[in-house]
Structure formats: structure tokens, C-alpha cells
Amino acid sequence: MTARDDAEPMLGVTETFTVRSSNMSTPVSARRRSLGRARSLLHGLIDVVGLFGVIVLATTWQWGAEHLSTSDSVRQGVPIALAIVGWLGWEGLYDRAQNRRWPATTALVGQAVFAAATAFALAGFVFAIGDGARRWVVLVSVMWFVFLALHHGVRALRRVHPNRVIVAGEAREAVAMRTALRADRSHRHDVVGFVLDRLDHDVPDIVADMALGSLDDLPHLADRYDIDQVVMCMSGLRGDKFAPLSRELNRRGIDVSLTDLGDVARRRVRVGHIEGRPTITIRPAVRSGWRIQMKRAVDLVVASVLLLVLLPVLGAVALAIRITDGETPFFSQQRVGKAGRLFTIYKFRTMVMDAEELKIDLTNDLDGPVFKLESDPRITRIGAFLRKTSIDEFPQLWNVVRGDMSLVGPRPLLEEEVLAAPPSFRDRELVTPGMTGHWQVSGRSDADFDQLDELDRWYVDNWSLGQDFEILAKTVPAVLLQRGAR
């Protein structure tokens, strides 16, 4: 099961369900695959020799060479070493197309050695081993990790075995999957091309340039391009085609992955089975319970503390607006909140008093109901500074304390903007609106309406408290670098 992390670009979080090849028939590109199997065997043998060598060195250092044939630790260490190699092989570390990057490789090695150390500890508890044996276990575990990390880390850094992939499905999802594969921080992938049943005239240039053929041609194309894996996007795949294609590709030694479950975060997806039939379960989004109560508690505590700390700044800004513009320093407006309820939002005034009346003569920079303007003539001189630094939004901390808003969530919009949007846009009202969110940290005002809708919908469907903390952390550099602020 592979996926993009919650923090990745919001092209749609991609989940993949992989059907492993059964290697039932003659492999593709026989010479290359034969060499690959030979290299896999060689690296497995190197690990076996290396792990046994560590046992010999540690035993000789601890008790002397004469204890090699009599030590209980050696007798326990040999099967555990073989178990490590077996597990690494099961996890695909010796595969011909071993495509893990070195951090993922080192993490896998660390898991194997940690499991081995745990097995040693259990054995020591059962057999009541002494202090000398405990030191031996620590020494062996550390040396095993160093040896395996160096061996497979060097392999990973050489970058010689990327996973050769064909992406099959509808054009948009295929391009998004290619982007996800190229951005994968754990594995290396070489996307050879796309397979689509329909090539429309308005498809992206990258799709037209990399199109290889139709789904019916897929087995032949996999042979021709020596493919390791085929990723099939569900939106462009008929159900009656998946099973025969998957079976045919598996017979050729090729893994098949089914992807594109929509904008679903990895933590909501579970792969299981019912009486031997594989199932993919998507858990419902969090709408209530202790997690939501925790979010409210964090909002209340953080907003209250920030209001107290920023009180002198708020007073100074209000005084500066009154002195420079001679107008009331605060601006209030009705916005749409959770469940469609209207509430009053507070901001520092950044425009002239009759800004709403002047809006009718201005042209919207965005396509859609949300109004944004690159160089808005209604903004005052001090207002431009407040917007660039986002200081104008500090009074919304009071909205957070009151419960009208959250620190993180979709931006609250005007009622007229919500009414002009498509009905599906109102899904954002399932959660409390926020001061910052995916839209802001992904470009803020630079995002168009469709992007705003997509980013907010992803947040609503896949909310988690950890994601809120991540967005808050990203908000600071977004504000300091003034990305998209107007």
C-alpha cells in the first residue's frame, strides 16, 4: 500500500492496491531478468555472510574464539540472522527492481534489526542470560544495523534500479499519478508512458507525448518496454477489463496496482479480505468525538494566549489606523460558518469606508464567485501593509475564542459568494471555518476558485489534528514570505 503524505501537493491523494505477480510464465526481457535474479541472490548471500561474520566477530571479542561452538548466544543468533534475511527478502529488498531510496532502505533495515533485538531480549528473558550475553546482543545488533545499512544504503544511492511503470487510465488521473510517482520520497520510479482507451484533442501535452497505446495493447506494451509495474487508475478502467489484464500481466512477472480512490487520505484506507476476496475499505471522515473536542480545546487555549500576548500590538495597530485614516480601526462583516450559520467576522480595516459600494465598478481576477483583485484601489496605504503581513486578520482570534471559527479550516465566505457557487461547494460547511488552511499555505489568494474548492474539500474529507498542526507550521513561512497575500 503506497500513498502520498498529507502534506503533499493536492492533486488528489493517491492510494494504490497492488496485486503481486506470480511469476507463472516466462519473464520479460529474459537476459535482464536473469541478471536481476543473479544480483538478488548475490546480495542475499552477502547479507547472510555479513550477519554470520558479525556473530563470529562479536563472540570472539566477548569470550574468545573457543566459545564459537559452545555459546548459547551463537546458537540463538544464527536462526535470527537467517530470519532477518528472510524478512528483508519478503519485503522486496533483494528484488531485481529494488527501488527504495536510501532513507526508506535504512528504515526497513532498522525495523528488521529492532525485531531481531526484541527476539534476543525475549530469548534472554526465557533463558536468563547474564550481563555478558546482554552486551553481546547490543554489540551484534549495532553491528548488524551498520553492516546492512551500509550495504543496502550504497545500493540505494547508486540509483541503478528504478521501478519501470506504465500508468493506465483517464488522462487527468494518469498525469496526477505520474506526478505522485515522481515525487515519491521513499521509492524511485521511471514512468515510461501512459495507456489510454481515449485520447481527446484537449488532453495535456505530456499525455499526448507519452501515450503508448490502448488498454488492449497493455500486455504487449509491458513486454516491449520491459515494465516492472502497471498502475491502473480506476476512473479510466472498466471493471470487466481489470481481472483479465491483471491476470495476464501477473503471468508476465509484472505487479499491477489499482489506484485513484479519489481524494482520500491514506489513514482512511484499509486493505483486507472477506472470505479470501480482497477488499479496500474507506473509513468515514471525522465529524465528532474526542478528536473534534481536542481541536476545540487547542483552538481555545492557543487563541486566548495569542490574544493576551498580542494585545499591545492590536492596540498599536488600531491607533495607527485611526491616526492615518481617521476611520474606525475595525471592520465587521457577515460570513457563512459551520452548518450554514451566519456569524460576524472581525478584521482590522484595510479599505476605505465605502469599499462595498465601490466593488460594483471593479473586475474580479478569479473565475468563480469568490472576489479577489490583484491591485485593489480601495486598499489604504496602511491597509496594504496589514494585508501583506496578515496582521489585519489578528482580530479573528476573538472569533476563534467565541467558537465561530477555528485556527485551521476553510476560509469563511460571504453569503452571496456561497449562494453563487455550485451546490457541492457547500460541503465546506460540514466543518468550522478557519483563519488559515490548505488554500492559504498552498498559494493563498493566488489559488483560483476550482483550486480553492478542491483544497477545501480535501481538508473537509480528510481532517486530522496532526494535519491542523502541519498547516499551522506552514502558515508561518507563508505569511513571512507573503505568498499570494493581497
C-alpha positions, 0 to 999 in steps of 0.5 A: 500500500503506497500513498502520498503524505498529507502534506503533499501537493493536492492533486488528489491523494493517491492510494494504490492496491497492488496485486503481486505477480506470480511469476507463472510464465516466462519473464520479460526481457529474459537476459535482464531478468536473469541478471536481476535474479543473479544480483538478488541472490548475490546480495542475499548471500552477502547479507547472510555472510555479513550477519554470520561474520558479525556473530563470529566477530562479536563472540570472539571479542566477548569470550574468545574464539573457543566459545564459537561452538559452545555459546548459547548466544551463537546458537540463538543468533544464527536462526535470527540472522537467517530470519532477518534475511528472510524478512528483508527478502519478503519485503522486496529488498533483494528484488531485481527492481529494488527501488527504495531510496536510501532513507526508506532502505535504512528504515526497513533495515532498522525495523528488521534489526529492532525485531531481531533485538526484541527476539534476543531480549525475549530469548534472554528473558526465557533463558536468563542470560547474564550481563555478558550475553546482554552486551553481546546482543547490543554489540551484534545488533549495532553491528548488524544495523551498520553492516546492512545499512551500509550495504543496502544504503550504497545500493540505494544511492547508486540509483541503478534500479528504478521501478519501470511503470506504465500508468493506465487510465483517464488522462487527468488521473494518469498525469496526477499519478505520474506526478505522485510517482515522481515525487515519491520520497521513499521509492524511485520510479521511471514512468515510461508512458501512459495507456489510454482507451481515449485520447481527446484533442484537449488532453495535456501535452505530456499525455499526448507525448507519452501515450503508448497505446490502448488498454488492449495493447497493455500486455504487449506494451509491458513486454516491449518496454520491459515494465516492472509495474502497471498502475491502473487508475480506476476512473479510466478502467472498466471493471470487466477489463481489470481481472483479465489484464491483471491476470495476464500481466501477473503471468508476465512477472509484472505487479499491477496496482489499482489506484485513484480512490479519489481524494482520500487520505491514506489513514482512511484506507484499509486493505483486507479480505472477506472470505479470501476476496480482497477488499479496500475499505474507506473509513468515514471522515471525522465529524465528532468525538474526542478528536473534534473536542481536542481541536476545540480545546487547542483552538481555545487555549492557543487563541486566548494566549495569542490574544493576551500576548498580542494585545499591545500590538492590536492596540498599536495597530488600531491607533495607527489606523485611526491616526492615518485614516481617521476611520474606525480601526475595525471592520465587521462583516457577515460570513457563512460558518459551520452548518450554514450559520451566519456569524460576524467576522472581525478584521482590522480595516484595510479599505476605505469606508465605502469599499462595498459600494465601490466593488460594483465598478471593479473586475474580479481576477478569479473565475468563480464567485469568490472576489479577489483583485490583484491591485485593489484601489480601495486598499489604504496605504496602511491597509496594504501593509496589514494585508501583506503581513496578515496582521489585519486578520489578528482580530479573528482570534476573538472569533476563534475564542467565541467558537465561530471559527477555528485556527485551521479550516476553510476560509469563511465566505460571504453569503452571496459568494456561497449562494453563487457557487455550485451546490457541492461547494457547500460541503465546506460547511460540514466543518468550522471555518478557519483563519488559515488552511490548505488554500492559504499555505498552498498559494493563498489568494493566488489559488483560483476558485476550482483550486480553492474548492478542491483544497477545501474539500480535501481538508473537509474529507480528510481532517486530522489534528496532526494535519491542523498542526502541519498547516499551522507550521506552514502558515508561518513561512507563508505569511513571512514570505507573503505568498499570494497575500493581497 
